[in-house]
Amino acid sequence: MQSFSELDLEFFQTELEDHIGTIRIDRPPANAHNIDVLLELQRAVETVRFDEDVRAVLFGSANEKFFSTGFDIKALQQESGKQVGYASQTSKEIIMKMRTTDTIFIAMVNGHCMGGGLELALACDFRYAGNDDDYNVGMPEIHLGLIAGEAGTQLLPRYIDRSTALKMMITGETITPEEAKERGIFDELHPPEEVEDAAREFAQQIAQKSHMAVGHNKLAVNEGLEMPLSDALSHERELQNRLLGSDVAKEGVDAFLGDHDPDFLGVELGEKEPGEPSDE
């Protein structure tokens, strides 16, 4: 399969540096997406899933004013309801792939984040945003006589309280980044020029951890929350048992007892034997 570093997409800019993949939406003027954009995003997410060299992903925009305004409204007028329905379903499937891929996705929001754009940001595991009140956040689909149909009706209430989420969707209100942070939609706010640096610093921390352990934590949370508690605890036990017999657990334990830093990256990429002290 094609590696992440080999990706060449029309609507996204991609790069890989220090095991951190970056995906930037690039469809002027407002990064609205249609089925062609979604299919490219699906390809990028699937490439992340299979590329062991990618240990964290930054998901942002190549546009200074827009993260994304969501689904292209012109497509709603030009395409049949069946085609738009398939596009909406494809978006949901991509979002589920992001949530069930054992790599952390970090959204970098520095411009208008509306409708399907907000839904893509919510598909990520964390959201770092600029504290500039010149852009808006919201789910305005109600103004088109629609619902937040790219998983928004299910994702937003999983991050904030049900009533607040429902009110946002049925009024179509727009809020500021500060309000989005207060409601729990954004995780961190930074000056606009510092958002990517802050997100990248976090991604670099993640990249040095065991990718297997990070991924199992993510899956235990995302998948477990959809299960009854007894099933979720069984799922957690299964994931933990996989780790207990792994080279990464041996590396972590040996490093702790040997009083040196673990080299999870080297072990997982086959560059060193578990338990062997790092040269650094």
C-alpha positions as CSV (number, residue, x, y, z in Angstrom):
1,M,0.0,0.0,0.0
2,Q,1.1,3.6,-0.7
3,S,2.9,5.2,2.3
4,F,1.7,8.5,3.8
5,S,4.8,10.3,2.5
6,E,3.9,9.2,-1.0
7,L,0.4,10.7,-1.0
8,D,-0.4,13.2,-3.7
9,L,-3.9,14.6,-3.3
10,E,-5.8,17.3,-5.1
11,F,-7.8,18.7,-2.1
12,F,-5.3,18.1,0.7
13,Q,-1.8,19.0,1.5
14,T,0.1,16.3,3.3
15,E,3.5,15.9,4.8
16,L,5.4,13.6,7.2
17,E,8.0,14.9,9.6
18,D,9.4,13.1,12.7
19,H,6.7,10.5,12.5
20,I,4.0,13.1,12.6
21,G,1.7,13.3,9.6
22,T,0.0,16.6,8.7
23,I,-3.2,16.8,6.6
24,R,-4.4,20.2,5.5
25,I,-7.7,20.7,3.7
26,D,-7.1,22.8,0.6
27,R,-10.2,23.5,-1.4
28,P,-10.7,27.3,-1.8
29,P,-12.5,29.4,-1.1
30,A,-13.9,27.9,2.1
31,N,-12.8,24.3,2.2
32,A,-16.3,23.0,1.6
33,H,-16.3,19.3,0.8
34,N,-18.1,17.2,-1.7
35,I,-17.8,13.5,-2.5
36,D,-14.5,13.9,-4.3
37,V,-13.0,15.6,-1.3
38,L,-14.4,13.0,1.0
39,L,-12.9,10.1,-1.0
40,E,-9.5,11.7,-0.8
41,L,-9.8,12.1,2.9
42,Q,-10.8,8.5,3.2
43,R,-7.7,7.6,1.3
44,A,-5.5,9.7,3.6
45,V,-7.1,8.2,6.7
46,E,-6.7,4.6,5.4
47,T,-3.1,5.4,4.6
48,V,-2.5,6.6,8.2
49,R,-4.0,3.4,9.5
50,F,-1.6,1.1,7.6
51,D,1.6,3.3,7.8
52,E,3.5,2.3,10.9
53,D,5.8,5.3,10.4
54,V,2.9,7.7,11.3
55,R,2.5,7.9,15.0
56,A,0.3,11.0,15.3
57,V,-1.7,13.2,12.8
58,L,-2.3,16.9,12.7
59,F,-5.5,17.8,10.8
60,G,-5.8,21.4,9.7
61,S,-6.4,23.8,6.9
62,A,-4.3,25.5,4.2
63,N,-6.7,28.5,4.4
64,E,-6.1,31.3,6.9
65,K,-9.8,32.2,7.2
66,F,-11.5,28.8,7.1
67,F,-11.0,25.4,8.7
68,S,-14.1,24.2,6.7
69,T,-17.6,25.4,6.2
70,G,-18.8,21.8,5.7
71,F,-20.6,20.1,2.9
72,D,-20.7,22.1,-0.4
73,I,-24.1,23.7,-0.6
74,K,-23.9,23.9,-4.4
75,A,-23.7,20.1,-4.4
76,L,-26.9,19.9,-2.5
77,Q,-28.6,21.8,-5.4
78,Q,-26.8,20.0,-8.3
79,E,-26.7,16.4,-7.1
80,S,-29.6,14.0,-6.5
81,G,-30.8,13.3,-3.0
82,K,-29.5,9.8,-3.4
83,Q,-26.0,11.0,-4.3
84,V,-25.8,13.5,-1.5
85,G,-27.1,10.8,0.9
86,Y,-24.2,8.5,-0.2
87,A,-21.8,11.4,0.4
88,S,-23.2,11.9,3.9
89,Q,-22.9,8.2,4.6
90,T,-19.3,8.2,3.3
91,S,-18.5,11.1,5.6
92,K,-19.9,9.1,8.6
93,E,-17.8,6.1,7.6
94,I,-14.6,8.2,7.3
95,I,-15.3,9.7,10.7
96,M,-15.7,6.3,12.2
97,K,-12.4,5.2,10.6
98,M,-10.7,8.2,12.2
99,R,-12.2,7.2,15.6
100,T,-11.3,3.6,15.3
101,T,-7.8,4.0,13.8
102,D,-5.2,3.5,16.6
103,T,-3.4,6.8,15.8
104,I,-4.2,10.1,17.5
105,F,-5.7,12.8,15.3
106,I,-5.3,16.4,16.5
107,A,-7.4,19.1,14.8
108,M,-5.9,22.5,14.4
109,V,-8.7,25.0,14.0
110,N,-7.8,28.6,13.0
111,G,-10.8,29.7,11.0
112,H,-14.5,29.3,10.4
113,C,-15.5,25.8,11.6
114,M,-19.1,25.2,10.6
115,G,-21.4,22.3,9.9
116,G,-19.5,19.4,8.4
117,G,-16.3,21.2,9.1
118,L,-17.0,21.0,12.8
119,E,-18.0,17.4,12.5
120,L,-14.6,16.6,11.0
121,A,-13.0,18.4,13.9
122,L,-15.1,16.4,16.3
123,A,-13.9,13.2,14.6
124,C,-10.4,14.0,15.9
125,D,-9.3,13.0,19.3
126,F,-8.2,16.6,20.3
127,R,-9.0,20.1,19.1
128,Y,-6.4,22.9,19.4
129,A,-7.8,26.2,18.3
130,G,-6.9,29.9,17.8
131,N,-8.4,32.3,20.3
132,D,-9.3,34.8,17.5
133,D,-12.9,35.9,17.7
134,D,-12.9,36.7,14.0
135,Y,-14.2,33.2,13.2
136,N,-17.3,31.3,14.1
137,V,-18.1,27.8,15.2
138,G,-21.4,26.1,14.8
139,M,-23.8,23.7,13.2
140,P,-26.1,25.8,11.0
141,E,-27.7,23.0,8.9
142,I,-31.1,23.9,10.4
143,H,-31.1,27.0,8.2
144,L,-31.2,24.7,5.2
145,G,-34.0,22.6,6.6
146,L,-31.5,19.8,7.4
147,I,-29.8,18.2,10.4
148,A,-26.1,17.9,11.3
149,G,-26.0,14.8,9.1
150,E,-22.2,14.0,9.0
151,A,-22.3,12.4,12.5
152,G,-22.8,15.8,14.3
153,T,-26.1,14.8,16.0
154,Q,-24.1,11.9,17.6
155,L,-20.7,13.4,18.2
156,L,-21.5,16.8,19.6
157,P,-23.6,15.4,22.5
158,R,-20.7,13.0,23.3
159,Y,-18.5,16.0,24.0
160,I,-20.9,18.5,25.6
161,D,-24.2,18.2,27.5
162,R,-27.2,17.0,25.5
163,S,-29.3,20.1,25.9
164,T,-26.6,22.5,24.8
165,A,-25.8,20.3,21.8
166,L,-29.4,20.1,20.8
167,K,-29.9,23.9,21.2
168,M,-26.9,24.5,18.9
169,M,-28.4,22.3,16.2
170,I,-32.0,23.4,16.4
171,T,-31.2,27.2,16.5
172,G,-28.1,27.1,14.2
173,E,-26.4,29.6,16.6
174,T,-22.8,30.4,16.0
175,I,-20.4,30.8,18.9
176,T,-16.9,32.1,19.4
177,P,-13.8,30.0,19.9
178,E,-13.8,31.0,23.6
179,E,-17.4,29.9,23.9
180,A,-16.5,26.6,22.2
181,K,-13.7,26.1,24.7
182,E,-16.0,26.8,27.6
183,R,-18.5,24.3,26.3
184,G,-15.9,21.6,25.9
185,I,-15.8,21.6,22.1
186,F,-12.2,22.8,21.9
187,D,-9.6,21.4,24.2
188,E,-7.0,24.2,24.1
189,L,-6.9,27.8,22.9
190,H,-3.8,29.5,21.7
191,P,-2.9,32.7,19.9
192,P,-3.5,32.0,16.2
193,E,0.2,32.0,15.2
194,E,0.9,29.4,18.0
195,V,-1.8,26.8,17.4
196,E,0.2,24.6,15.1
197,D,3.3,24.8,17.3
198,A,1.3,23.8,20.4
199,A,-0.5,20.9,18.6
200,R,2.8,19.7,17.1
201,E,4.5,19.8,20.5
202,F,1.7,17.5,21.9
203,A,2.0,15.3,18.8
204,Q,5.8,15.0,19.4
205,Q,5.1,13.8,23.0
206,I,2.7,11.2,21.7
207,A,5.1,10.0,19.0
208,Q,7.7,9.1,21.7
209,K,5.2,6.9,23.6
210,S,4.4,3.4,22.6
211,H,2.1,3.7,19.6
212,M,0.6,0.4,20.5
213,A,-0.3,1.5,24.0
214,V,-1.5,4.9,22.9
215,G,-3.7,3.3,20.2
216,H,-5.1,0.7,22.7
217,N,-6.0,3.5,25.1
218,K,-7.8,5.3,22.3
219,L,-9.7,2.3,21.2
220,A,-10.6,1.3,24.8
221,V,-12.2,4.7,25.3
222,N,-13.9,5.3,21.9
223,E,-15.2,1.7,21.5
224,G,-15.8,1.1,25.2
225,L,-18.0,4.1,25.7
226,E,-20.4,2.6,23.2
227,M,-20.7,-0.7,25.1
228,P,-22.4,-1.8,28.4
229,L,-19.9,-1.5,31.2
230,S,-19.3,-5.2,31.6
231,D,-18.6,-5.5,27.9
232,A,-16.3,-2.5,27.9
233,L,-14.3,-3.9,30.8
234,S,-13.9,-7.2,28.9
235,H,-12.7,-5.1,25.9
236,E,-10.2,-3.2,28.1
237,R,-9.0,-6.5,29.5
238,E,-8.4,-7.9,26.0
239,L,-6.5,-4.8,24.9
240,Q,-4.4,-4.8,28.1
241,N,-3.6,-8.5,27.7
242,R,-2.2,-7.8,24.2
243,L,0.1,-5.2,25.7
244,L,1.2,-7.4,28.6
245,G,2.9,-9.9,26.3
246,S,4.3,-7.3,23.9
247,D,7.8,-6.0,23.3
248,V,6.7,-2.5,24.2
249,A,5.7,-3.5,27.7
250,K,9.0,-5.3,28.1
251,E,10.8,-2.1,27.0
252,G,8.8,0.0,29.4
253,V,9.3,-2.3,32.4
254,D,13.0,-2.8,31.7
255,A,13.6,0.9,31.2
256,F,11.9,1.7,34.5
257,L,13.8,-0.9,36.4
258,G,17.1,0.1,34.6
259,D,16.5,3.8,35.4
260,H,16.7,4.9,31.8
261,D,14.2,6.3,29.3
262,P,12.3,3.8,27.2
263,D,12.8,3.8,23.5
264,F,9.4,2.8,22.3
265,L,10.0,4.2,18.9
266,G,13.0,2.1,18.3
267,V,11.4,-1.1,19.5
268,E,8.2,-0.6,17.4
269,L,10.1,0.3,14.3
270,G,12.4,-2.7,14.8
271,E,15.5,-0.5,15.4
272,K,16.5,-2.0,18.7
273,E,15.8,-5.0,21.0
274,P,13.4,-4.4,23.9
275,G,15.2,-3.8,27.1
276,E,18.4,-2.6,25.4
277,P,19.4,0.8,26.7
278,S,19.1,3.6,24.2
279,D,22.2,5.3,22.8
280,E,20.7,8.7,23.7
